[in-house]
Amino acid sequence: MDALREGRQGEAPWKKMSEEELEKQYSPSRWAVRLGAEEAMRTFSEIGNEATKRARATRRSLLDVPYGDGEGDKLDIYFPDLVSEALPFLVFIYGGFWQSGSKDESAYMVEPLTAQGVAVAIVAYDIAPKGTLDHMVDQVTRSISFLQQQYPCNEGIYLCGHSAGAHLAAMMLLVNWTKHGATPNLKGFFLVSGVYNLEPILHTYVNAPLLMVLEDARRNSPQLCLEVTPTQPMDPACPMLVIVGQHDSPEFHRQSREFYQMLRRGGWRASFRELHDVDHFEIIWKLTQKDYVLTQTPASSSVSPFIQVPAPTGVSDVRRACFKLTVQTAN
């Protein structure tokens, strides 16, 4: 580890940190303000579990839908009660530093969003050590392509990722979709408390199961990739909201702000927001709340980021039929 940092001090703030400080910066539970580290992580898991059980008990759903041939290639889809002309989809990619987390405990936002007419898909991927970062990126890519092919009449696919999930969502900006059979109707990105340059991760405990080397980290860093090879926005109107919690660590703040600034320089329609008085875990578990800023649509709040819900009137028979074919087997 020390060899990778040698001779490059001063190039970035994290390179000036001691090993102990860098570990702390990338240990989100050590920055929880209302709960201890272990209690914060336990509460995060418990709320996710309860939200998922509730969603499965009360919402129409398709569970363990295969988006590929691999054992881990699965996603869950939750639907609103009413089928409109075509639904917007919120695709959630959970975090856990690429080595923990599950779709089976990540349906935080299902109840408030489906109540407003938004379908929610929770994507599973093979966490480390079973899955490499390259494989995880490929899985998320294939899951989004699959959704587009299964629901071609969608009114927009919105990607939301938390922590490591925000990194995987951001990697979708680099995808050549023509190689995957369908270009998704991407209408917005919510990147929540993410990591976009993986080089600091090489020098922390996080890399133990990932086994990344420098080349791996650089190839899978959207910040670095977009700086070296700028990619023009597929849709210049597609908004990107880079979000960080007030009580996230300074490194998470730096990563989010620098990624936002790079997106702006590249011509992306990006905005930055620091959410008041939340830490790395609260910023996501509050998605269970219908009045939380990140779970509101324009119909319910003027401060909603950008999920657009189509009106239920004036439905095209052709498009309605197209959508119904895809949900007729839902619970």
C-alpha positions as CSV (number, residue, x, y, z in Angstrom):
1,M,0.0,0.0,0.0
2,D,2.7,2.5,1.0
3,A,4.5,1.9,-2.3
4,L,1.4,3.0,-4.2
5,R,1.3,6.3,-2.3
6,E,5.1,6.9,-2.3
7,G,6.2,10.0,-4.2
8,R,2.8,11.3,-4.9
9,Q,2.1,13.2,-1.7
10,G,0.2,16.4,-2.2
11,E,-1.6,15.3,-5.4
12,A,-4.9,14.8,-3.5
13,P,-5.9,15.5,0.1
14,W,-6.3,11.8,1.0
15,K,-2.6,11.1,0.1
16,K,-1.6,13.4,3.0
17,M,-3.6,11.3,5.5
18,S,-2.2,8.8,7.9
19,E,-3.3,5.2,7.4
20,E,-5.5,5.5,10.5
21,E,-7.1,8.7,9.3
22,L,-7.8,7.3,5.9
23,E,-9.4,4.2,7.4
24,K,-11.7,6.5,9.5
25,Q,-12.6,8.6,6.5
26,Y,-13.9,5.5,4.7
27,S,-15.6,4.0,7.7
28,P,-19.1,5.6,7.5
29,S,-20.4,4.2,10.8
30,R,-17.7,6.1,12.7
31,W,-19.3,9.3,11.6
32,A,-22.9,8.5,12.8
33,V,-24.0,11.3,15.1
34,R,-27.0,9.9,16.9
35,L,-26.1,6.2,17.3
36,G,-22.9,4.3,17.9
37,A,-21.2,2.7,15.0
38,E,-22.6,-0.8,15.5
39,E,-26.0,0.4,16.5
40,A,-26.2,2.7,13.4
41,M,-25.4,-0.3,11.1
42,R,-27.8,-2.6,12.9
43,T,-30.6,0.0,12.7
44,F,-29.9,0.6,9.0
45,S,-30.3,-3.2,8.4
46,E,-33.4,-3.5,10.6
47,I,-35.2,-0.6,8.9
48,G,-34.3,-2.1,5.5
49,N,-35.6,-5.5,6.5
50,E,-38.9,-4.2,7.8
51,A,-39.4,-1.9,4.8
52,T,-38.8,-4.9,2.5
53,K,-41.2,-7.2,4.4
54,R,-43.9,-4.5,4.3
55,A,-43.4,-3.9,0.6
56,R,-43.7,-7.5,-0.2
57,A,-46.8,-7.9,1.9
58,T,-48.6,-4.8,0.6
59,R,-47.5,-4.1,-3.0
60,R,-47.9,-5.9,-6.3
61,S,-44.5,-7.3,-7.0
62,L,-42.3,-9.6,-9.1
63,L,-39.6,-11.1,-7.0
64,D,-36.3,-12.7,-8.0
65,V,-36.7,-11.8,-11.7
66,P,-33.7,-13.1,-13.6
67,Y,-32.0,-10.5,-15.8
68,G,-29.3,-12.9,-16.8
69,D,-28.1,-16.4,-16.5
70,G,-25.9,-16.0,-13.4
71,E,-27.1,-17.1,-9.9
72,G,-26.9,-13.5,-8.7
73,D,-28.5,-11.9,-11.7
74,K,-31.9,-11.1,-10.0
75,L,-34.0,-8.1,-9.3
76,D,-37.3,-7.3,-7.6
77,I,-39.9,-5.1,-9.1
78,Y,-42.7,-3.4,-7.1
79,F,-45.7,-1.8,-8.8
80,P,-48.1,1.0,-7.9
81,D,-51.8,0.0,-7.6
82,L,-52.9,1.7,-10.8
83,V,-51.4,1.1,-14.2
84,S,-51.1,4.3,-16.1
85,E,-50.1,4.9,-19.7
86,A,-46.6,3.8,-18.8
87,L,-44.8,4.0,-15.5
88,P,-41.5,5.7,-14.5
89,F,-39.1,3.2,-12.9
90,L,-36.8,4.0,-10.0
91,V,-33.9,1.5,-10.1
92,F,-32.2,1.3,-6.7
93,I,-28.6,-0.1,-6.3
94,Y,-27.8,-0.7,-2.7
95,G,-24.5,0.0,-1.0
96,G,-22.3,-1.9,1.4
97,F,-18.8,-1.2,0.0
98,W,-19.3,-3.8,-2.7
99,Q,-19.1,-6.6,0.0
100,S,-22.4,-6.5,1.9
101,G,-26.0,-5.6,1.3
102,S,-28.9,-7.4,-0.4
103,K,-32.0,-6.5,-2.4
104,D,-33.9,-8.5,0.3
105,E,-33.3,-5.7,2.7
106,S,-33.2,-2.6,0.5
107,A,-36.8,-1.7,-0.4
108,Y,-36.7,1.5,1.6
109,M,-38.4,3.7,-0.9
110,V,-41.0,1.3,-2.2
111,E,-44.1,2.4,-0.2
112,P,-43.8,6.2,-0.7
113,L,-42.9,5.9,-4.4
114,T,-45.4,3.3,-5.5
115,A,-48.0,5.3,-3.7
116,Q,-47.2,8.1,-6.1
117,G,-47.3,6.0,-9.3
118,V,-43.6,5.0,-9.6
119,A,-42.5,1.4,-10.1
120,V,-39.4,0.5,-8.1
121,A,-36.8,-2.1,-9.1
122,I,-34.2,-3.3,-6.6
123,V,-31.1,-4.8,-8.4
124,A,-29.0,-7.6,-6.9
125,Y,-25.4,-8.1,-7.8
126,D,-22.6,-10.5,-6.7
127,I,-20.7,-8.8,-3.9
128,A,-17.1,-9.5,-3.1
129,P,-15.3,-11.7,-2.8
130,K,-17.5,-13.7,-5.2
131,G,-17.9,-10.8,-7.5
132,T,-15.2,-8.5,-8.9
133,L,-15.9,-4.8,-9.6
134,D,-15.9,-5.4,-13.3
135,H,-18.5,-8.1,-12.9
136,M,-20.7,-5.9,-10.7
137,V,-20.6,-3.1,-13.2
138,D,-21.6,-5.6,-15.9
139,Q,-24.4,-6.9,-13.8
140,V,-25.9,-3.5,-13.2
141,T,-25.5,-2.7,-16.9
142,R,-27.4,-5.9,-17.9
143,S,-30.1,-5.3,-15.4
144,I,-30.9,-1.9,-16.8
145,S,-30.9,-3.1,-20.4
146,F,-33.2,-5.9,-19.3
147,L,-35.7,-3.5,-17.7
148,Q,-35.7,-1.4,-20.9
149,Q,-36.4,-4.5,-23.0
150,Q,-39.1,-5.8,-20.7
151,Y,-40.8,-2.4,-20.3
152,P,-40.2,-0.6,-23.6
153,C,-43.1,1.8,-22.9
154,N,-41.6,3.2,-19.7
155,E,-41.9,6.9,-19.0
156,G,-38.3,7.0,-17.8
157,I,-35.7,5.0,-15.9
158,Y,-34.2,6.8,-12.9
159,L,-31.1,5.4,-11.3
160,C,-30.6,5.8,-7.5
161,G,-27.5,4.4,-5.9
162,H,-26.3,4.7,-2.3
163,S,-22.6,4.6,-1.3
164,A,-21.1,1.7,-3.4
165,G,-24.4,1.7,-5.3
166,A,-23.9,5.3,-6.3
167,H,-20.5,4.3,-7.7
168,L,-22.1,1.5,-9.8
169,A,-24.9,3.9,-10.9
170,A,-22.3,6.5,-12.0
171,M,-20.4,3.8,-14.0
172,M,-23.5,3.6,-16.2
173,L,-22.5,7.0,-17.7
174,L,-19.6,5.1,-19.4
175,V,-21.6,2.3,-20.9
176,N,-21.9,1.8,-24.7
177,W,-25.5,0.7,-24.7
178,T,-25.5,-0.3,-28.3
179,K,-23.6,-3.4,-27.3
180,H,-26.3,-4.5,-24.9
181,G,-29.4,-4.8,-27.1
182,A,-31.3,-1.8,-25.8
183,T,-30.6,1.9,-25.0
184,P,-32.4,2.6,-21.8
185,N,-34.7,5.6,-21.4
186,L,-32.6,7.1,-18.7
187,K,-34.2,10.2,-17.3
188,G,-32.3,11.0,-14.1
189,F,-29.6,9.9,-11.6
190,F,-29.7,10.2,-7.8
191,L,-26.1,9.6,-6.6
192,V,-26.3,9.4,-2.8
193,S,-23.1,9.5,-0.6
194,G,-21.0,7.8,-3.3
195,V,-17.4,7.0,-4.0
196,Y,-16.3,8.0,-7.5
197,N,-12.5,7.7,-7.4
198,L,-11.5,4.3,-6.0
199,E,-7.8,4.9,-5.6
200,P,-8.1,5.8,-1.9
201,I,-10.0,2.6,-1.3
202,L,-6.8,0.6,-2.2
203,H,-5.2,1.8,1.0
204,T,-8.1,0.8,3.4
205,Y,-9.7,-2.3,4.9
206,V,-12.4,-2.0,2.2
207,N,-10.0,-3.5,-0.4
208,A,-9.3,-6.7,1.5
209,P,-12.2,-8.7,-0.2
210,L,-12.1,-6.7,-3.4
211,L,-8.4,-7.4,-4.1
212,M,-8.1,-4.4,-6.4
213,V,-4.9,-3.3,-7.9
214,L,-4.3,0.2,-9.2
215,E,-5.4,-0.6,-12.7
216,D,-8.7,-2.1,-11.4
217,A,-9.3,1.0,-9.3
218,R,-8.7,3.4,-12.2
219,R,-10.7,1.4,-14.7
220,N,-13.7,1.4,-12.3
221,S,-13.5,5.0,-11.2
222,P,-16.1,7.1,-13.0
223,Q,-14.4,10.3,-11.9
224,L,-11.1,9.3,-13.5
225,C,-12.6,7.7,-16.6
226,L,-14.7,10.7,-17.4
227,E,-11.7,13.1,-16.9
228,V,-9.5,11.1,-19.2
229,T,-12.1,10.3,-21.8
230,P,-14.9,12.8,-21.6
231,T,-18.2,11.3,-22.6
232,Q,-20.9,13.5,-24.0
233,P,-24.3,13.2,-22.3
234,M,-26.6,10.8,-24.1
235,D,-29.4,13.1,-23.3
236,P,-28.2,16.6,-22.3
237,A,-31.5,17.2,-20.5
238,C,-31.0,14.2,-18.2
239,P,-30.6,15.6,-14.7
240,M,-28.0,14.2,-12.2
241,L,-28.3,15.0,-8.5
242,V,-25.2,14.3,-6.5
243,I,-26.2,14.1,-2.9
244,V,-24.2,13.9,0.4
245,G,-25.3,13.9,4.0
246,Q,-24.2,16.7,6.3
247,H,-22.7,14.2,8.6
248,D,-20.9,12.1,6.0
249,S,-17.1,12.2,6.4
250,P,-15.0,14.9,4.7
251,E,-13.8,12.4,2.2
252,F,-17.3,11.5,1.1
253,H,-18.0,15.2,0.8
254,R,-14.9,15.8,-1.3
255,Q,-15.7,12.8,-3.6
256,S,-19.3,14.0,-4.2
257,R,-18.4,17.6,-4.8
258,E,-15.5,16.9,-7.1
259,F,-17.6,14.4,-9.1
260,Y,-20.4,17.0,-9.4
261,Q,-17.9,19.7,-10.6
262,M,-16.4,17.3,-13.2
263,L,-19.9,16.5,-14.5
264,R,-20.6,20.2,-14.8
265,R,-17.4,20.8,-16.7
266,G,-18.4,18.0,-19.0
267,G,-21.7,19.5,-20.0
268,W,-23.9,17.3,-17.8
269,R,-27.0,18.7,-16.2
270,A,-25.7,18.1,-12.7
271,S,-26.7,19.6,-9.4
272,F,-25.3,19.2,-5.9
273,R,-27.1,18.9,-2.6
274,E,-26.0,18.4,1.0
275,L,-28.9,17.1,3.0
276,H,-29.2,18.7,6.4
277,D,-28.6,16.8,9.6
278,V,-28.3,13.2,8.2
279,D,-25.5,10.8,8.2
280,H,-24.5,8.1,5.8
281,F,-27.2,5.7,7.0
282,E,-30.0,8.1,7.8
283,I,-29.9,9.6,4.3
284,I,-31.2,6.3,3.0
285,W,-33.4,4.9,5.7
286,K,-35.4,8.1,5.6
287,L,-36.5,7.0,2.1
288,T,-39.2,5.0,4.0
289,Q,-40.8,8.4,4.8
290,K,-43.4,9.8,2.3
291,D,-42.5,13.4,3.2
292,Y,-38.7,13.0,2.8
293,V,-37.3,15.2,0.1
294,L,-35.9,12.3,-2.0
295,T,-39.2,10.4,-2.1
296,Q,-41.4,13.2,-3.4
297,T,-42.5,13.6,-6.9
298,P,-43.6,16.9,-8.6
299,A,-47.2,16.1,-7.8
300,S,-46.4,16.1,-4.1
301,S,-43.7,18.7,-3.7
302,S,-42.0,21.5,-5.6
303,V,-38.7,20.5,-4.2
304,S,-38.7,17.0,-5.7
305,P,-35.6,16.2,-7.7
306,F,-37.0,15.0,-11.0
307,I,-39.1,11.9,-11.1
308,Q,-41.9,12.6,-13.5
309,V,-45.2,10.7,-13.0
310,P,-47.5,10.6,-16.0
311,A,-51.1,11.7,-15.5
312,P,-53.6,8.8,-15.5
313,T,-55.8,10.4,-18.1
314,G,-55.5,10.3,-21.9
315,V,-54.0,6.8,-21.9
316,S,-53.0,5.4,-25.3
317,D,-54.6,2.0,-25.9
318,V,-51.4,0.7,-27.6
319,R,-49.0,1.9,-24.9
320,R,-51.4,0.7,-22.1
321,A,-51.5,-2.7,-23.7
322,C,-47.7,-2.8,-24.1
323,F,-47.3,-2.1,-20.4
324,K,-49.9,-4.5,-19.2
325,L,-48.2,-7.3,-21.0
326,T,-45.3,-6.9,-18.8
327,V,-47.1,-6.8,-15.4
328,Q,-49.9,-9.2,-15.9
329,T,-48.0,-11.9,-13.9
330,A,-47.3,-9.5,-10.9
331,N,-48.7,-10.6,-7.5
